């Protein structure tokens, strides 16, 4: 929960009108299952 709140607060600086705008982008790979956690971490 703490991480989710931190991420939302960071996105608030980018998109103050809709700070959860990027939630889908962050969760989609996990929902689809097309990338392992190692792949997601290494991609950054």
PyMOL Python script that loads the backbone (N, CA, C, O; Angstrom):
from pymol import cmd

cmd.read_pdbstr("""\
ATOM      1  N   UNK A   1       0.822  -1.184   0.000  1.00  0.00           N
ATOM      2  CA  UNK A   1       0.000   0.000   0.000  1.00  0.00           C
ATOM      3  C   UNK A   1       0.873   1.257   0.000  1.00  0.00           C
ATOM      4  O   UNK A   1       0.584   2.242  -0.680  1.00  0.00           O
ATOM      5  N   UNK A   2       1.940   1.189   0.778  1.00  0.00           N
ATOM      6  CA  UNK A   2       2.827   2.362   0.844  1.00  0.00           C
ATOM      7  C   UNK A   2       3.392   2.686  -0.534  1.00  0.00           C
ATOM      8  O   UNK A   2       3.440   3.848  -0.937  1.00  0.00           O
ATOM      9  N   UNK A   3       3.822   1.647  -1.255  1.00  0.00           N
ATOM     10  CA  UNK A   3       4.386   1.856  -2.590  1.00  0.00           C
ATOM     11  C   UNK A   3       3.341   2.434  -3.537  1.00  0.00           C
ATOM     12  O   UNK A   3       3.641   3.337  -4.318  1.00  0.00           O
ATOM     13  N   UNK A   4       2.132   1.924  -3.472  1.00  0.00           N
ATOM     14  CA  UNK A   4       1.061   2.444  -4.337  1.00  0.00           C
ATOM     15  C   UNK A   4       0.812   3.916  -4.064  1.00  0.00           C
ATOM     16  O   UNK A   4       0.620   4.695  -4.997  1.00  0.00           O
ATOM     17  N   UNK A   5       0.814   4.303  -2.804  1.00  0.00           N
ATOM     18  CA  UNK A   5       0.613   5.707  -2.457  1.00  0.00           C
ATOM     19  C   UNK A   5       1.784   6.571  -2.914  1.00  0.00           C
ATOM     20  O   UNK A   5       1.585   7.697  -3.369  1.00  0.00           O
ATOM     21  N   UNK A   6       2.990   6.054  -2.794  1.00  0.00           N
ATOM     22  CA  UNK A   6       4.169   6.801  -3.250  1.00  0.00           C
ATOM     23  C   UNK A   6       4.139   7.007  -4.763  1.00  0.00           C
ATOM     24  O   UNK A   6       4.440   8.093  -5.261  1.00  0.00           O
ATOM     25  N   UNK A   7       3.776   5.958  -5.479  1.00  0.00           N
ATOM     26  CA  UNK A   7       3.697   6.061  -6.939  1.00  0.00           C
ATOM     27  C   UNK A   7       2.614   7.048  -7.355  1.00  0.00           C
ATOM     28  O   UNK A   7       2.821   7.872  -8.246  1.00  0.00           O
ATOM     29  N   UNK A   8       1.466   6.960  -6.707  1.00  0.00           N
ATOM     30  CA  UNK A   8       0.372   7.891  -7.019  1.00  0.00           C
ATOM     31  C   UNK A   8       0.806   9.325  -6.753  1.00  0.00           C
ATOM     32  O   UNK A   8       0.507  10.218  -7.545  1.00  0.00           O
ATOM     33  N   UNK A   9       1.500   9.553  -5.659  1.00  0.00           N
ATOM     34  CA  UNK A   9       1.974  10.908  -5.340  1.00  0.00           C
ATOM     35  C   UNK A   9       2.969  11.399  -6.384  1.00  0.00           C
ATOM     36  O   UNK A   9       2.937  12.568  -6.767  1.00  0.00           O
ATOM     37  N   UNK A  10       3.842  10.526  -6.843  1.00  0.00           N
ATOM     38  CA  UNK A  10       4.799  10.906  -7.882  1.00  0.00           C
ATOM     39  C   UNK A  10       4.080  11.239  -9.187  1.00  0.00           C
ATOM     40  O   UNK A  10       4.435  12.206  -9.862  1.00  0.00           O
ATOM     41  N   UNK A  11       3.079  10.448  -9.543  1.00  0.00           N
ATOM     42  CA  UNK A  11       2.317  10.722 -10.760  1.00  0.00           C
ATOM     43  C   UNK A  11       1.491  11.996 -10.626  1.00  0.00           C
ATOM     44  O   UNK A  11       1.143  12.613 -11.633  1.00  0.00           O
ATOM     45  N   UNK A  12       1.176  12.393  -9.404  1.00  0.00           N
ATOM     46  CA  UNK A  12       0.426  13.629  -9.181  1.00  0.00           C
ATOM     47  C   UNK A  12       1.236  14.834  -9.692  1.00  0.00           C
ATOM     48  O   UNK A  12       0.651  15.839 -10.097  1.00  0.00           O
ATOM     49  N   UNK A  13       2.570  14.741  -9.677  1.00  0.00           N
ATOM     50  CA  UNK A  13       3.389  15.837 -10.198  1.00  0.00           C
ATOM     51  C   UNK A  13       3.358  15.877 -11.728  1.00  0.00           C
ATOM     52  O   UNK A  13       3.537  16.936 -12.331  1.00  0.00           O
ATOM     53  N   UNK A  14       3.131  14.721 -12.348  1.00  0.00           N
ATOM     54  CA  UNK A  14       3.076  14.640 -13.809  1.00  0.00           C
ATOM     55  C   UNK A  14       1.676  14.965 -14.321  1.00  0.00           C
ATOM     56  O   UNK A  14       1.510  15.718 -15.280  1.00  0.00           O
ATOM     57  N   UNK A  15       0.678  14.389 -13.670  1.00  0.00           N
ATOM     58  CA  UNK A  15      -0.715  14.561 -14.106  1.00  0.00           C
ATOM     59  C   UNK A  15      -1.582  14.881 -12.890  1.00  0.00           C
ATOM     60  O   UNK A  15      -2.296  14.007 -12.399  1.00  0.00           O
ATOM     61  N   UNK A  16      -1.530  16.126 -12.394  1.00  0.00           N
ATOM     62  CA  UNK A  16      -2.266  16.471 -11.173  1.00  0.00           C
ATOM     63  C   UNK A  16      -3.776  16.267 -11.284  1.00  0.00           C
ATOM     64  O   UNK A  16      -4.442  16.013 -10.280  1.00  0.00           O
ATOM     65  N   UNK A  17      -4.314  16.377 -12.484  1.00  0.00           N
ATOM     66  CA  UNK A  17      -5.757  16.201 -12.665  1.00  0.00           C
ATOM     67  C   UNK A  17      -6.188  14.735 -12.611  1.00  0.00           C
ATOM     68  O   UNK A  17      -7.362  14.445 -12.383  1.00  0.00           O
ATOM     69  N   UNK A  18      -5.247  13.811 -12.819  1.00  0.00           N
ATOM     70  CA  UNK A  18      -5.573  12.378 -12.827  1.00  0.00           C
ATOM     71  C   UNK A  18      -4.325  11.555 -12.479  1.00  0.00           C
ATOM     72  O   UNK A  18      -3.722  10.947 -13.364  1.00  0.00           O
ATOM     73  N   UNK A  19      -3.941  11.531 -11.210  1.00  0.00           N
ATOM     74  CA  UNK A  19      -2.699  10.847 -10.831  1.00  0.00           C
ATOM     75  C   UNK A  19      -2.715   9.330 -11.001  1.00  0.00           C
ATOM     76  O   UNK A  19      -1.651   8.710 -11.013  1.00  0.00           O
ATOM     77  N   UNK A  20      -3.874   8.723 -11.131  1.00  0.00           N
ATOM     78  CA  UNK A  20      -3.923   7.269 -11.338  1.00  0.00           C
ATOM     79  C   UNK A  20      -4.059   6.913 -12.823  1.00  0.00           C
ATOM     80  O   UNK A  20      -4.379   5.778 -13.175  1.00  0.00           O
ATOM     81  N   UNK A  21      -3.819   7.868 -13.653  1.00  0.00           N
ATOM     82  CA  UNK A  21      -3.912   7.708 -15.100  1.00  0.00           C
ATOM     83  C   UNK A  21      -3.043   6.561 -15.627  1.00  0.00           C
ATOM     84  O   UNK A  21      -3.407   5.908 -16.604  1.00  0.00           O
ATOM     85  N   UNK A  22      -1.913   6.320 -14.991  1.00  0.00           N
ATOM     86  CA  UNK A  22      -0.960   5.326 -15.489  1.00  0.00           C
ATOM     87  C   UNK A  22      -1.080   3.969 -14.794  1.00  0.00           C
ATOM     88  O   UNK A  22      -0.262   3.081 -15.037  1.00  0.00           O
ATOM     89  N   UNK A  23      -2.066   3.798 -13.951  1.00  0.00           N
ATOM     90  CA  UNK A  23      -2.249   2.512 -13.262  1.00  0.00           C
ATOM     91  C   UNK A  23      -2.314   1.341 -14.226  1.00  0.00           C
ATOM     92  O   UNK A  23      -1.675   0.312 -14.006  1.00  0.00           O
ATOM     93  N   UNK A  24      -3.076   1.495 -15.283  1.00  0.00           N
ATOM     94  CA  UNK A  24      -3.245   0.412 -16.246  1.00  0.00           C
ATOM     95  C   UNK A  24      -1.914   0.024 -16.873  1.00  0.00           C
ATOM     96  O   UNK A  24      -1.615  -1.160 -17.031  1.00  0.00           O
ATOM     97  N   UNK A  25      -1.122   1.021 -17.225  1.00  0.00           N
ATOM     98  CA  UNK A  25       0.187   0.768 -17.838  1.00  0.00           C
ATOM     99  C   UNK A  25       1.086  -0.020 -16.883  1.00  0.00           C
ATOM    100  O   UNK A  25       1.842  -0.891 -17.313  1.00  0.00           O
ATOM    101  N   UNK A  26       1.001   0.286 -15.603  1.00  0.00           N
ATOM    102  CA  UNK A  26       1.847  -0.390 -14.621  1.00  0.00           C
ATOM    103  C   UNK A  26       1.383  -1.811 -14.333  1.00  0.00           C
ATOM    104  O   UNK A  26       2.205  -2.685 -14.062  1.00  0.00           O
ATOM    105  N   UNK A  27       0.088  -2.051 -14.388  1.00  0.00           N
ATOM    106  CA  UNK A  27      -0.434  -3.363 -14.002  1.00  0.00           C
ATOM    107  C   UNK A  27      -0.664  -4.305 -15.180  1.00  0.00           C
ATOM    108  O   UNK A  27      -0.749  -5.516 -14.978  1.00  0.00           O
ATOM    109  N   UNK A  28      -0.764  -3.803 -16.364  1.00  0.00           N
ATOM    110  CA  UNK A  28      -1.108  -4.629 -17.533  1.00  0.00           C
ATOM    111  C   UNK A  28      -0.184  -5.824 -17.760  1.00  0.00           C
ATOM    112  O   UNK A  28      -0.690  -6.923 -17.990  1.00  0.00           O
ATOM    113  N   UNK A  29       1.148  -5.672 -17.707  1.00  0.00           N
ATOM    114  CA  UNK A  29       2.004  -6.850 -17.941  1.00  0.00           C
ATOM    115  C   UNK A  29       1.732  -7.974 -16.937  1.00  0.00           C
ATOM    116  O   UNK A  29       1.750  -9.148 -17.306  1.00  0.00           O
ATOM    117  N   UNK A  30       1.485  -7.630 -15.699  1.00  0.00           N
ATOM    118  CA  UNK A  30       1.189  -8.651 -14.694  1.00  0.00           C
ATOM    119  C   UNK A  30      -0.154  -9.313 -14.916  1.00  0.00           C
ATOM    120  O   UNK A  30      -0.305 -10.515 -14.694  1.00  0.00           O
ATOM    121  N   UNK A  31      -1.126  -8.536 -15.351  1.00  0.00           N
ATOM    122  CA  UNK A  31      -2.462  -9.080 -15.626  1.00  0.00           C
ATOM    123  C   UNK A  31      -2.404 -10.046 -16.799  1.00  0.00           C
ATOM    124  O   UNK A  31      -2.985 -11.130 -16.747  1.00  0.00           O
ATOM    125  N   UNK A  32      -1.710  -9.657 -17.844  1.00  0.00           N
ATOM    126  CA  UNK A  32      -1.614 -10.500 -19.037  1.00  0.00           C
ATOM    127  C   UNK A  32      -0.701 -11.687 -18.832  1.00  0.00           C
ATOM    128  O   UNK A  32      -0.896 -12.745 -19.432  1.00  0.00           O
ATOM    129  N   UNK A  33       0.295 -11.512 -17.984  1.00  0.00           N
ATOM    130  CA  UNK A  33       1.231 -12.599 -17.749  1.00  0.00           C
ATOM    131  C   UNK A  33       2.269 -12.748 -18.836  1.00  0.00           C
ATOM    132  O   UNK A  33       2.911 -13.794 -18.937  1.00  0.00           O
ATOM    133  N   UNK A  34       2.451 -11.697 -19.676  1.00  0.00           N
ATOM    134  CA  UNK A  34       3.420 -11.829 -20.753  1.00  0.00           C
ATOM    135  C   UNK A  34       4.848 -11.520 -20.353  1.00  0.00           C
ATOM    136  O   UNK A  34       5.758 -11.692 -21.165  1.00  0.00           O
ATOM    137  N   UNK A  35       5.069 -11.082 -19.168  1.00  0.00           N
ATOM    138  CA  UNK A  35       6.444 -10.779 -18.755  1.00  0.00           C
ATOM    139  C   UNK A  35       6.650 -11.243 -17.321  1.00  0.00           C
ATOM    140  O   UNK A  35       5.795 -11.055 -16.456  1.00  0.00           O
ATOM    141  N   UNK A  36       7.793 -11.844 -17.098  1.00  0.00           N
ATOM    142  CA  UNK A  36       8.118 -12.237 -15.734  1.00  0.00           C
ATOM    143  C   UNK A  36       8.581 -11.011 -14.967  1.00  0.00           C
ATOM    144  O   UNK A  36       8.908  -9.991 -15.574  1.00  0.00           O
ATOM    145  N   UNK A  37       8.614 -11.094 -13.659  1.00  0.00           N
ATOM    146  CA  UNK A  37       9.053  -9.971 -12.842  1.00  0.00           C
ATOM    147  C   UNK A  37      10.488  -9.591 -13.190  1.00  0.00           C
ATOM    148  O   UNK A  37      10.827  -8.408 -13.201  1.00  0.00           O
ATOM    149  N   UNK A  38      11.337 -10.580 -13.476  1.00  0.00           N
ATOM    150  CA  UNK A  38      12.724 -10.295 -13.859  1.00  0.00           C
ATOM    151  C   UNK A  38      12.776  -9.468 -15.143  1.00  0.00           C
ATOM    152  O   UNK A  38      13.569  -8.532 -15.247  1.00  0.00           O
ATOM    153  N   UNK A  39      11.948  -9.807 -16.104  1.00  0.00           N
ATOM    154  CA  UNK A  39      11.923  -9.045 -17.349  1.00  0.00           C
ATOM    155  C   UNK A  39      11.454  -7.621 -17.130  1.00  0.00           C
ATOM    156  O   UNK A  39      11.980  -6.689 -17.738  1.00  0.00           O
ATOM    157  N   UNK A  40      10.467  -7.447 -16.265  1.00  0.00           N
ATOM    158  CA  UNK A  40       9.950  -6.114 -15.992  1.00  0.00           C
ATOM    159  C   UNK A  40      10.981  -5.256 -15.281  1.00  0.00           C
ATOM    160  O   UNK A  40      11.117  -4.070 -15.582  1.00  0.00           O
ATOM    161  N   UNK A  41      11.702  -5.839 -14.347  1.00  0.00           N
ATOM    162  CA  UNK A  41      12.716  -5.098 -13.609  1.00  0.00           C
ATOM    163  C   UNK A  41      13.885  -4.740 -14.516  1.00  0.00           C
ATOM    164  O   UNK A  41      14.404  -3.625 -14.448  1.00  0.00           O
ATOM    165  N   UNK A  42      14.299  -5.664 -15.355  1.00  0.00           N
ATOM    166  CA  UNK A  42      15.447  -5.434 -16.242  1.00  0.00           C
ATOM    167  C   UNK A  42      15.108  -4.446 -17.351  1.00  0.00           C
ATOM    168  O   UNK A  42      16.009  -3.810 -17.898  1.00  0.00           O
ATOM    169  N   UNK A  43      13.844  -4.305 -17.690  1.00  0.00           N
ATOM    170  CA  UNK A  43      13.442  -3.390 -18.748  1.00  0.00           C
ATOM    171  C   UNK A  43      13.663  -1.947 -18.344  1.00  0.00           C
ATOM    172  O   UNK A  43      13.743  -1.068 -19.203  1.00  0.00           O
ATOM    173  N   UNK A  44      13.760  -1.694 -17.064  1.00  0.00           N
ATOM    174  CA  UNK A  44      13.935  -0.312 -16.603  1.00  0.00           C
ATOM    175  C   UNK A  44      15.352  -0.065 -16.432  1.00  0.00           C
ATOM    176  O   UNK A  44      15.745   1.037 -16.049  1.00  0.00           O
TER     177      UNK A  44
END
""", "prot")
cmd.dss("prot")
cmd.show_as("cartoon", "prot")
cmd.util.cbc("prot")
cmd.orient("prot")
